[in-house]
Amino acid sequence: MRSIQLFLFILASLNVFAQTNTWIAQDGLWESSKNWSLGIVPTDDHDVVLPAGAEVTIEEDNWQAQSVDIDQQAVLYIRPDAYLWVRSWSQTGATFRNAGHLVVDGRLVVRHAYYTNNSSGIFNSGHIDITPGGSLELHHNHFGLENVGTVNISGNLQGNRHNWMISQHSGGSINISSTGYVYARRIYSRVINMNAGTSITNAGRIRLAYEIGGGGIYVYGQFENLAGADIWIQESDYSGIAVDGSNGRMINHGTIRLNENNSIISAFYVSTNSQMHNTHSGIVEINTPNLVGYALLVQLGAEFINDGEVDIDGSGSDYAVRIVGVNSLLLNKGYFAVDGDFYAGIGCRPGAQLINDTGTLAVYGIIWSLDIQGEMINESCGLLKTWSRVFFKDNSDVSNYGYWEHNSGQVDLEPASQLKNEAVIYDLGGAFDAIIANTSFGND
């Protein structure tokens, strides 16, 4: 106990004896001592202040500071051959504050001594550009990057050992170009959290891998994954992606891959009047062995719309897909497949809708392929394929206007449920014979 107290005293002492070193020139080189109020180039126990009007360039070599504060209308350039290491011992506040313009052509590392308090690695209310070849690395902060400004990533943004890596507020925006790369590991809560009124546009790569103790990407604002972009999330203990709230919107034109997300809720979670739209070029792959929750959960008036391709594989003791709550909707106009060893394929609760419109919906479950308690419609150009038992219950309303191929397993229709067929059911095992009359069959 006494050794811990001594360690904390030493850390506090380091912060007490820190000195403020303020830029006193207009423009010039960081490495020139005449440009600083203390008459020396900043060291690792200096709190650096760049006031309004300052234009500072780190041209080359390795430099250190305890903290950096960039005022409005101030600029800091970190050139390709330069490396700035900023490390704070303070238990609160931000290690690096930017209200002006930060350009990272070289390497910037921001590290905090703690990640269990309210400290931030970078608090950005200005403009940050990480150019191709540039690297911003965030380590050991409660919030790696708190953003209410603009961040453009054409180089690398990396983080590890945070509670939250990126937290967006109050109109903050992040733009990841085709050369941009965001990588995170060992994040103990959420990796990316977007509040309402914020946005992220990704044309590059996002990889969240290895010991993601919380969730991957939480979207309460607007997230667009562009064509050719890739999101890959591995080993998340909660949702890999969650879209939530009436302002939550996610549009995917690229690729989203969720692997080994052992969620107690769902690997992909869409809730509370939010919307996820997978467009014609979009691909969503969910592969979750030994899943406790659902691979995909759509609930509380939310919508999951697929015009592209969705592939769900893996295993679990519950439904692969669950649609819950009044006005919750899964609408398929593309290709949507559920395979693997899930207890059940798709479950649709009362008040919810499952609609296959001009798409292909192929569903398998160990016990049930479909468990419908709400409304299910296979539209006129829809192709529905089911393997294993189909169960219509609790006043469910089921309509087939397209082509339905049922390969195996019995079909159960409770008396209060309705099943209307106005097209073709291709019943390989005769499971529909006892419950449907005057229907076109192609029995094998």
PEZI-V496930 format. One line per field, one symbol per residue. ss: DSSP state (~ for helix, > for strand, _ for the rest). phi: phi as a letter, one per 40 degrees, with the letter a starting at -180 (. if undefined). burial: b if it has 16 or more other ideal C-beta (glycine too) atoms within 10 Angstrom, else e. A space follows every 10 residues. Layout:
ss: ???
phi: ???
burial: ???
//
This chain:
ss: _~~~~~~~~~ ~~~~~~__>> >>>___>>>_ __~~~>____ _____>>>>> ____>>>>>> >>>>>_>>>> ____>>>>>> >>>>>>>>__ ___>>>>>__ >>>>__>>>> >>_______> >>>>__>>>> ____>>>>>_ __>>>>>__> >>>__>>>>> >>_>>>>>__ __>>>>____ >>>>>>>___ _>>>____>> >>__>>>>__ _>____>>>_ _>>>>____> >>>>_>____ >>>>____>> >>__>>>>>_ _____>>>>> >___>>>>__ __>>>>>>>> >__>>>>>>_ __>>>>__>> >>>>>>>>>> >>>>____>> >>__>>>>__ >>>>>>>>__ __>>>>___> >>>>>>>>>> >>__>>>>__ __>>>>>>>> >>____>>>> __>>>>>>__ >>>____>>> >__>>>>___ _________> >___
phi: .ccccccccc cccdccccbc bbcbccbicd cccccbccgb cdbcbbccbb cdgcbbbcca gbbbacabbb cdgbbbbbcd cbbbbbbbbc cbgbcbbbbb bbbbcbbbbb bbcbbbbccb cbbbbbbbbb cdgcabbbbf bcbcbcbbbb bbbbbbbbaa fbcbcbbbbf gcbbbbcccc abbaafbcbc cbbbcdgbab bbbbbbbbag fccbbcbbbb bbbbbcdgcb bbbbfccbcc bbbagcccbb bbbbbbbbbf ccccbacbbb afgcabbccd ccbbbbbbcf cccbcbbbaf gcbbbbbbbb bbbhaacbcc bbbbhcgcbb bbbbbbbbbg bcdacbbbcd gcbbbbbgbb bbbbaccbcb bbbbbbbbcc bcbbbbbgdb bbafgcbbbb bbbbbbcagc bbbcdccbbb bbabbcbcbg ccdcbbbfbc bbcb
burial: eeeeeeeeee eeebbeebee bbbeeeebbb eeeebbeeee bbeebbbbbb eeebbbbbee eebbbbbbbb beebbbbbbe ebbbebbbbb beebbbbbbb bbbbbbbbbb bbbbbeeebb bbbbbbbbbb beebbbbbbb bbbbbbbbbb bbbbbbbbbb bbbbbbbbbe ebbbbbbebb bbbbbbbbbb bbbbbbebbb bbbbbbbbbe ebebbbbbbb bbbbbbeebb bbbbbbebbb bbbbbebbbb bbbbbbbbbb bbbebbbbbb bbbbbbbbbe ebbbebbbee bebbbbbbbb bbbbbbbbbb bbbbbbebbb bbbbbeebbb bbbbbbbbbb ebbbbbbbbe ebbbbbbebb bbbbbbebbb bbbbbbbbbe ebbbbbbbbb bbeeebbbbb bbbbbbbebe bebeeebebe bebbbbbeee bbeeebeebe eeee
//
